[in-house]
């Protein structure tokens, strides 16, 4: 019964997450401005790839301060969420992990990355526990309110804490997954409606054209 309750609540969260990220969608369009990726069905920033991403400073699962240079050492699937999320974040990150495993079988080395938007509860240990249960290669990142807000702003994500005085507060958040490359940075984004196979296919399309 508890699981069913989570699913019902999570359905609402998923809808809110997509609607909440609407300001991001409004600034994005389907397709790409780079002819190399014309056949790769995905989304790009209306202002071009340079309008999303940039320098980051966060805290890793081991408690170390890391920057974008430390984080994105290989192609990465980046997702913003929080470990107390009842079902949307686990579903999306598991989907990303599935895509990473599929890509590995095809010869592509891609890392799943998870940035928490919950500085109040997600410390290094909780990030380590979360990523351990999702994928052995997943990198979990947290930080101070200032660090997390800066990272969210860089990637134009949306999040809002519901009833912050409640010990078990929920957070509405956007649910996009970003493809980020070393040196290049942000390349494109993917919506949560994709399956693991579909996500892997789209990521592969981009990687083959680099």
N, C-alpha and C positions, 0 to 999 in steps of 0.2 A: 504494500500500500504506500509506503514511503517513496518508493521509486516512481510509482504512478503519479504521486503528487508532485514530484520534482519535474516530471515530464510536462505536466499540465502547466506548472508555473513557468517552466523554461520556454514553453511555446510563446508565452507572452513576452518574455525577455528577448527572445530572438526577434520578434516583430518590432519591439521597441528599439532594439539595438540597430536594426536596419533603418528605421525611421529616424532615430537619433543621429545617425551618421549622414542624414540627408544633406546637410550642408556640404559634406564632402562630395557626395554624388553630384550635387549641383555644379560643382567645380570640375567634374570629370566627364569624359565622353568616351564612347566606345571607339575602338580602333587605335591607331598609333601614328605618330608623326614621322617615324623612321621607316623608310621603304623596306628595310631588311625584315621587319616584323609585320608587314602588311597582311600576311595570311594567318597570323597568330591572333585568334579571337580572344580579346581580353580588354582591360580598361587602362587608360593612361590619363594623366593629369592634363586638363585643358591647356594649362600653361606650359606643358612639356615636363619631361622627367626632372628637370632642374628645380621645379616648383615644389617638390616633395623630397623629404629626407634632409640629411645634413649631419653636422657633428652631434654626437650623443655622449653623455657621461652618466653611467648607471652603476649599479652594484650587482655583482655576479652571485651565483649560488654559493661560492666560497667566501663571500664577504669582501671581495676585492673590488676596487673601483676600476671600471673598464670604460673604454671609449669605443666609438664606432669602428675604429681601426682594429681593435681587439675582437670585436663581435663578429664583423663580417669578413672573415678570412677565406670564405668560399661562398658560392651561391647559397642564399638563405631564403626561407619562407618565414616571414616575420608576421606575428599576430599579437595584438594588444588585448588583454583580458584580465582576469584575476582568479586566484586559486579557489575562492569560495563560491564561484559561479556554479549554480546547481546543475546546469546541463549544456548551455550554449558553448562555453569555453571548452569543456571536455570533448564535446562532439566535434567542434571545429579543429581543435589541436590534434585529436586522433585522426581526423581526415587528413590533416597536413602530414602527420607521421606516416600514414598509409601511402601518400603520394611520394614522400621521401624514399620509402622502401621500394616502391615500384620503380622510381627513377634510378635507384642504386642497382637494381636488377638490369636496367638498361644501360648501365655504365656512366651514370651522372651522379656526382657527389654533391648532394644538397643538404644543408643543415636546417632543422626547424628551430626557430627562435621565438620565445614567448616573453613579452614585456608586460609586467603587472601595472595596472592603473590603481592599485589598492595599497598605497604606501602605509596605511594605518594598520594593516594586518599581515601583509605579505613581506616577511623578512627573508633573508637568504636561505634559512632552513626550510621554510614552507615552499619556497620556489624549488629547492632541491627535491623535496618530497614529491611535488607535483610533476616535475619533468621526469623523474625516475619512473613514475607510473605511466607516463605517456610514451616516451621513447628514450632509449639509452643515449642518444646523440643530441637530444633537445637541450638548448641553452636557455635557462631561466634568468630573467633580469628584473630587479626591483630598484628602489632608490628612495630618496627623499621626495617630498611633494614637489619641490622645485625641479628636481631632476626628471621626475615622471611627467610633469606638466610640459616641460621643455621637449621631451621626446614625443609626447602626444601632439604638440603643436607642430613639430617638424614634419610629422607624417599626417597631419590634418585629421587626426582621429577625434572622435567625440566620446566623452564619458561624463556621467553625472551620478553622484551618490544619492540613492533614495534613503530618506530618513536616517541621516548620519548619526543621530543619537541612539538608534537601535543597534544593539550589539550584533545582530545578525543582518545588518543592512545589505541591500543588493545594489549593484551598480549597473545602470544602463550604459551600453557602450556600442560603438560601431564594430562591425564584424568582418572587415576586409582582411585579406591576407596579402602581404606585399612580397614581391620578388626583389631582393636586394643583392647586388653583386659587389665583390671587393673592388675598391678603387672607383668603379662606376657609380655605385650607390643604388638608389631606387630605379627600377626599370618599369614595373607595372604592378597592377593590383588585380586580385581575383575575388569574386563574390562567394558567399558561403553555400550557395545552391549547388555548386559543383561537387561531384563525388571524388573520391580519392583517385580513381582512374582518369577522370576528366581533368582534374587539376594537374596530374602528372603529364598528361598529353599536352596541356597548354604550356606548362613550364618547359617541357622538352622542346616544344616548337621554338621558344625564345632562345634556349641555350644552344640549340643547333645552329643558330644564325649569328652567334657572337663571333 
